[in-house]
Amino acid sequence: MRGTPKSDRGSTDSPASRGESTPGNISPLITFEKDSFSPAGPESGPGFAQKKRRFVPPPLQHIVAEPATTQTPPGQVTPRGTGLVNPKQAVPEYDSNSAQLLGKGAFGSVFKATGKDGRAFVVKEMDIGIIAHRAAGGGVISEENAQEHLQKMQVEAKALAMLHGIPHVPKFLGSDQQSGIYRIAMEHVEAPSMEKGQLPEPQVKQAIYQLLKTLDAAHHATPEVCVAHLDVKPANMLWDGKNLTLIDWGETRLFKPGQTKIEQNLSAGTSAYRPKFSEKGDDAVFLDTYAAGKTLETLLATGKRAISAGAKQFIDRCTAGEPIEELLKDPWIHD
C-alpha cells in the first residue's frame, strides 16, 4: 500500500491556474504577470495581446528558510530542519578565476569554489539573460519552460535552506542574484557517486538506511512543508564508505503535509526509478520511497550478484510505498 492518502484533482479553474497557493503546492517563488511579458514603453500594458511576447523575469530575492518552530502544535510532526542562522545569507565571496567547472548545461553551470576562509563549496549558477533571450524568441524554449527553469532553481534553494542541519543533505550556504546570474551555494562533499563500482552488501544497507532517514526527514521538514526530492537514484548519492550525501535537489517540490499529490505529467525524476503514473496522478512521498527501492535493487544487482529473499522483500515494500517509518523497522535493514 502507499503511505500517503490521495485527493482528487481540482478543476481547471483552480487556484494554481490563477497563480494562487494551492493545498498541494507551496505558492510559486516566481510569478509571471501578463504585463511583465510586454516591452516597456508605449506597447506595454494593453499591448500584451500581441503575438510575440517578451519574457522579463522579476527581480529575484534571497531564498531563506523559516526558522524551526520551537514548539510543535498538537498532532504535528517535529520539524527536522534547523533553518539558517542568518536569514538573509548571500553566496560567500570567492575568486571566480580559480573556480573549477564541475558541469555545464543549457542554462547554467556548476563550479567548485574556494572561499576567503579556504573552505571549498559548490556554486550552481543560472544565466537569467539566456533564459530571457530564449523565451523571447531566441531559441526553442517557451516562456512556460523559462518560468519552470527559474522556479526549479529557486525551489531547490528554498528546500536546501529548509533542510539546513539535516544529516546527509549538503549544507545550504546562500543564494543571490548578481549581474544577471542567479546563484546557489552549498557544501562541497568529496566522495564518489554510488553509480560507480560495486559495494559490499553491508555498505549498501547502511547507505539505504541513511537514504530513507534523509527522505523521512525531508518529508517532515517543518509542520507546514513536506520536501520531496523526486530524483532519487545512485548517481545522486555520494558515499564515502560510511556516510551518504543526497545531492541534486533540482527536481524538488514543496507540499503541505498530507497533500502531496502531483499531476500525471510531472517530468521529474529518471524513468528507471519512477513508476508508471496512474490516470489521476500520484503521490510525491510514494515516488521517493519507490525510487529508494529501485535504487537498492540497482545497487544489489551490480556485478550480477544474487539478491537475497530478505532484500527482495524489502525492495517490494519500498516499491509498494509502505511508510518509511515502518521500512526502517524491517529486520533486513538491521541484519
C-alpha positions as CSV (number, residue, x, y, z in Angstrom):
1,M,0.0,0.0,0.0
2,R,1.1,3.6,-0.4
3,G,1.9,5.6,2.7
4,T,0.0,8.8,2.0
5,P,-3.7,9.2,1.1
6,K,-4.5,10.9,-2.2
7,S,-7.0,13.6,-3.0
8,D,-8.9,14.2,-6.3
9,R,-7.5,16.5,-8.8
10,G,-9.0,20.0,-8.9
11,S,-10.9,21.6,-11.8
12,T,-9.2,23.6,-14.5
13,D,-10.4,26.7,-12.7
14,S,-8.1,26.1,-9.8
15,P,-6.1,28.4,-7.5
16,A,-3.0,27.2,-9.2
17,S,-4.2,28.3,-12.6
18,R,-4.8,31.7,-11.2
19,G,-1.3,31.9,-9.7
20,E,-2.5,31.4,-6.1
21,S,-1.3,29.0,-3.4
22,T,-2.8,25.5,-3.7
23,P,-3.1,22.9,-0.9
24,G,-0.7,20.6,-2.8
25,N,1.9,23.1,-3.7
26,I,3.6,26.0,-1.9
27,S,3.0,29.2,-3.8
28,P,5.4,29.6,-6.7
29,L,8.5,31.7,-5.9
30,I,8.3,33.4,-9.3
31,T,5.1,34.9,-10.6
32,F,4.6,35.8,-14.2
33,E,2.1,38.7,-14.6
34,K,0.8,39.2,-18.1
35,D,2.1,42.8,-18.3
36,S,5.6,41.6,-17.4
37,F,5.9,40.0,-20.8
38,S,5.2,43.3,-22.7
39,P,8.1,45.5,-23.7
40,A,8.4,48.6,-21.6
41,G,7.2,51.8,-23.2
42,P,4.2,52.6,-25.4
43,E,3.5,49.0,-26.3
44,S,3.2,47.8,-22.7
45,G,0.0,47.2,-20.7
46,P,-2.9,46.7,-23.1
47,G,-0.4,45.7,-25.8
48,F,0.1,42.3,-24.1
49,A,-2.2,40.5,-26.6
50,Q,0.5,40.7,-29.3
51,K,1.7,37.5,-31.0
52,K,5.3,37.8,-29.9
53,R,5.7,38.2,-26.1
54,R,8.8,39.1,-24.3
55,F,9.9,37.4,-21.1
56,V,11.0,39.8,-18.4
57,P,11.8,38.0,-15.2
58,P,11.0,39.9,-12.0
59,P,13.8,40.7,-9.5
60,L,14.9,37.7,-7.5
61,Q,15.4,37.8,-3.8
62,H,17.4,35.8,-1.3
63,I,15.8,32.3,-0.7
64,V,15.7,31.8,3.1
65,A,14.4,29.2,5.4
66,E,11.8,29.8,8.0
67,P,13.3,29.2,11.5
68,A,12.4,25.9,13.0
69,T,9.3,26.1,15.3
70,T,10.4,25.8,18.9
71,Q,7.1,24.3,20.0
72,T,5.3,21.7,17.9
73,P,1.5,22.1,17.7
74,P,-0.5,19.0,18.9
75,G,-0.8,16.4,16.2
76,Q,2.0,17.8,14.1
77,V,5.4,16.3,13.4
78,T,8.6,17.7,14.9
79,P,10.4,19.9,12.4
80,R,13.7,18.3,11.3
81,G,15.5,21.3,9.7
82,T,17.2,24.0,11.7
83,G,16.8,26.9,9.3
84,L,19.5,29.5,8.7
85,V,21.4,31.4,11.4
86,N,21.4,34.4,9.1
87,P,18.1,34.6,7.3
88,K,19.5,36.9,4.5
89,Q,22.7,35.0,3.7
90,A,24.2,35.6,0.3
91,V,26.6,33.4,-1.5
92,P,30.1,33.5,0.1
93,E,32.8,35.5,-1.7
94,Y,35.2,33.6,-3.9
95,D,37.7,34.0,-6.7
96,S,35.8,33.2,-9.9
97,N,39.0,32.9,-11.9
98,S,40.2,29.9,-9.8
99,A,36.8,28.2,-9.6
100,Q,36.8,24.6,-11.0
101,L,34.0,23.8,-13.5
102,L,32.2,20.6,-12.5
103,G,29.4,20.6,-15.0
104,K,27.7,22.7,-17.6
105,G,24.2,22.7,-19.0
106,A,22.0,24.6,-21.4
107,F,21.2,27.4,-18.9
108,G,24.0,27.4,-16.3
109,S,27.0,25.8,-14.7
110,V,28.2,24.2,-11.5
111,F,31.6,25.1,-10.0
112,K,33.7,24.1,-7.1
113,A,34.8,27.4,-5.5
114,T,37.1,28.3,-2.6
115,G,36.1,31.0,-0.1
116,K,38.3,33.5,1.5
117,D,38.5,31.2,4.6
118,G,39.9,28.4,2.4
119,R,36.7,26.4,2.6
120,A,35.6,24.7,-0.6
121,F,31.9,24.8,-1.6
122,V,29.8,24.3,-4.7
123,V,28.2,27.2,-6.7
124,K,25.3,26.5,-9.0
125,E,24.6,29.3,-11.5
126,M,21.8,30.0,-13.9
127,D,22.1,32.7,-16.6
128,I,18.8,34.6,-16.4
129,G,19.8,36.5,-19.6
130,I,20.0,33.3,-21.6
131,I,16.6,32.2,-20.2
132,A,15.0,35.5,-21.1
133,H,16.6,35.5,-24.6
134,R,15.3,32.1,-25.5
135,A,11.9,32.8,-24.1
136,A,11.7,35.9,-26.2
137,G,12.3,34.0,-29.4
138,G,16.0,33.4,-29.4
139,G,15.6,29.6,-29.0
140,V,13.1,26.8,-28.8
141,I,12.2,27.3,-25.2
142,S,8.7,28.7,-24.4
143,E,8.0,31.2,-21.7
144,E,6.4,28.5,-19.7
145,N,9.6,26.5,-19.8
146,A,11.6,29.6,-18.9
147,Q,9.4,30.0,-15.9
148,E,9.9,26.4,-14.9
149,H,13.7,26.5,-15.2
150,L,13.9,29.6,-12.9
151,Q,11.4,28.4,-10.5
152,K,13.0,25.0,-10.1
153,M,16.3,26.5,-9.1
154,Q,14.6,28.8,-6.6
155,V,12.7,25.9,-5.1
156,E,15.9,24.0,-4.8
157,A,17.5,26.8,-2.8
158,K,14.5,27.1,-0.6
159,A,14.4,23.3,0.0
160,L,18.1,23.2,0.9
161,A,17.6,26.1,3.3
162,M,14.7,24.4,5.0
163,L,16.7,21.2,5.3
164,H,19.8,23.0,6.7
165,G,21.2,20.9,9.5
166,I,19.6,17.6,8.5
167,P,22.3,14.9,8.1
168,H,23.2,13.6,4.6
169,V,22.0,16.8,2.9
170,P,24.5,19.4,1.6
171,K,24.5,22.4,3.9
172,F,22.9,25.5,2.3
173,L,25.4,28.4,2.2
174,G,23.3,31.1,0.5
175,S,21.6,32.3,-2.7
176,D,21.5,35.6,-4.6
177,Q,21.4,37.3,-8.0
178,Q,24.5,39.0,-9.3
179,S,24.9,40.6,-12.8
180,G,22.1,38.6,-14.3
181,I,23.3,35.3,-12.8
182,Y,21.2,33.5,-10.1
183,R,23.4,31.5,-7.8
184,I,23.1,28.9,-5.1
185,A,26.0,28.0,-2.8
186,M,26.1,24.7,-0.9
187,E,28.6,22.5,0.9
188,H,31.1,20.6,-1.2
189,V,31.3,16.8,-0.3
190,E,34.3,14.9,-1.5
191,A,33.0,11.4,-2.3
192,P,32.2,9.3,-5.4
193,S,28.7,8.7,-6.5
194,M,27.1,5.3,-5.9
195,E,26.5,4.6,-9.6
196,K,30.2,3.7,-10.0
197,G,31.6,0.5,-8.6
198,Q,30.2,-2.4,-6.6
199,L,29.8,-2.0,-2.8
200,P,29.6,-4.8,-0.3
201,E,26.0,-5.5,0.8
202,P,26.6,-4.3,4.4
203,Q,27.6,-0.9,3.0
204,V,24.6,-0.9,0.6
205,K,22.3,-1.5,3.6
206,Q,23.9,1.3,5.5
207,A,23.5,3.7,2.6
208,I,19.9,2.8,2.0
209,Y,19.1,3.2,5.7
210,Q,20.6,6.7,5.7
211,L,18.8,7.5,2.5
212,L,15.4,6.5,4.0
213,K,16.2,8.5,7.1
214,T,17.0,11.5,5.0
215,L,13.9,11.2,2.9
216,D,11.7,10.8,6.0
217,A,13.3,14.0,7.5
218,A,12.7,15.9,4.3
219,H,9.1,14.8,4.1
220,H,8.7,16.2,7.6
221,A,10.9,19.3,7.1
222,T,8.5,21.6,9.0
223,P,5.0,21.2,10.3
224,E,3.9,23.2,7.2
225,V,6.1,21.9,4.5
226,C,6.9,18.5,3.0
227,V,10.0,18.4,0.8
228,A,10.0,15.7,-1.9
229,H,13.3,15.0,-3.7
230,L,11.8,13.3,-6.7
231,D,15.1,12.3,-8.4
232,V,16.5,9.6,-6.1
233,K,19.0,7.3,-7.9
234,P,22.6,6.1,-7.4
235,A,24.0,9.0,-9.4
236,N,22.6,11.5,-6.9
237,M,24.0,9.6,-3.9
238,L,27.6,10.3,-2.7
239,W,29.2,7.6,-0.5
240,D,32.5,7.9,1.3
241,G,32.4,4.4,2.8
242,K,30.5,5.4,5.9
243,N,28.3,8.4,5.2
244,L,25.8,9.2,2.4
245,T,25.1,12.6,0.9
246,L,21.9,13.0,-1.1
247,I,22.6,15.6,-3.8
248,D,20.9,17.3,-6.8
249,W,17.7,18.7,-5.3
250,G,16.9,20.3,-8.6
251,E,13.6,18.4,-9.2
252,T,12.4,19.1,-5.7
253,R,8.8,20.0,-5.0
254,L,7.3,21.6,-1.8
255,F,4.0,20.4,-0.5
256,K,1.7,20.7,2.5
257,P,2.0,17.6,4.6
258,G,-0.7,15.1,3.7
259,Q,-1.4,16.9,0.5
260,T,1.4,15.6,-1.7
261,K,-0.4,14.5,-4.8
262,I,1.2,15.6,-8.1
263,E,0.0,15.8,-11.6
264,Q,0.2,12.9,-14.0
265,N,2.5,14.7,-16.5
266,L,5.2,15.5,-14.0
267,S,8.6,15.3,-15.8
268,A,10.7,15.0,-12.7
269,G,12.9,12.0,-12.0
270,T,14.6,9.3,-14.1
271,S,12.3,6.8,-15.8
272,A,14.2,3.7,-14.4
273,Y,13.5,4.9,-10.9
274,R,9.9,6.1,-11.4
275,P,6.7,4.0,-11.7
276,K,4.1,4.5,-14.3
277,F,1.7,7.2,-13.3
278,S,-1.9,6.4,-12.5
279,E,-4.5,8.2,-14.6
280,K,-5.2,10.6,-11.8
281,G,-1.6,11.3,-10.9
282,D,0.4,10.0,-8.0
283,D,1.9,10.8,-4.6
284,A,5.3,12.5,-4.2
285,V,6.1,10.7,-0.9
286,F,5.4,7.4,-2.7
287,L,7.6,8.4,-5.6
288,D,10.6,9.0,-3.3
289,T,10.0,5.7,-1.5
290,Y,9.6,3.8,-4.8
291,A,12.8,5.3,-6.1
292,A,14.7,4.2,-2.9
293,G,13.5,0.6,-3.6
294,K,14.6,0.7,-7.2
295,T,17.9,2.3,-6.2
296,L,18.5,-0.6,-3.7
297,E,17.7,-3.1,-6.4
298,T,20.2,-1.5,-8.8
299,L,23.0,-1.4,-6.2
300,L,22.5,-5.0,-5.1
301,A,22.3,-6.2,-8.7
302,T,25.6,-4.6,-9.7
303,G,28.1,-7.3,-10.7
304,K,25.2,-9.7,-11.4
305,R,25.2,-10.9,-7.8
306,A,22.2,-12.7,-6.4
307,I,19.7,-10.7,-4.4
308,S,18.6,-12.4,-1.2
309,A,15.0,-13.2,-0.3
310,G,15.1,-10.6,2.5
311,A,16.4,-7.9,0.2
312,K,13.7,-8.7,-2.4
313,Q,11.0,-8.4,0.2
314,F,12.4,-5.1,1.4
315,I,12.5,-3.8,-2.2
316,D,8.9,-4.9,-2.7
317,R,7.9,-3.0,0.4
318,C,9.6,0.2,-0.8
319,T,8.1,0.0,-4.3
320,A,4.7,-0.6,-2.8
321,G,5.0,2.7,-1.0
322,E,4.9,1.5,2.6
323,P,5.6,4.3,5.2
324,I,9.3,4.9,5.7
325,E,9.0,4.7,9.5
326,E,7.8,1.1,9.0
327,L,10.5,0.3,6.5
328,L,13.2,1.5,9.0
329,K,12.0,-1.3,11.4
330,D,12.4,-4.1,8.8
331,P,14.8,-6.8,10.1
332,W,16.7,-7.0,6.8
333,I,17.9,-3.4,7.0
334,H,19.3,-4.1,10.5
335,D,20.7,-7.6,9.9
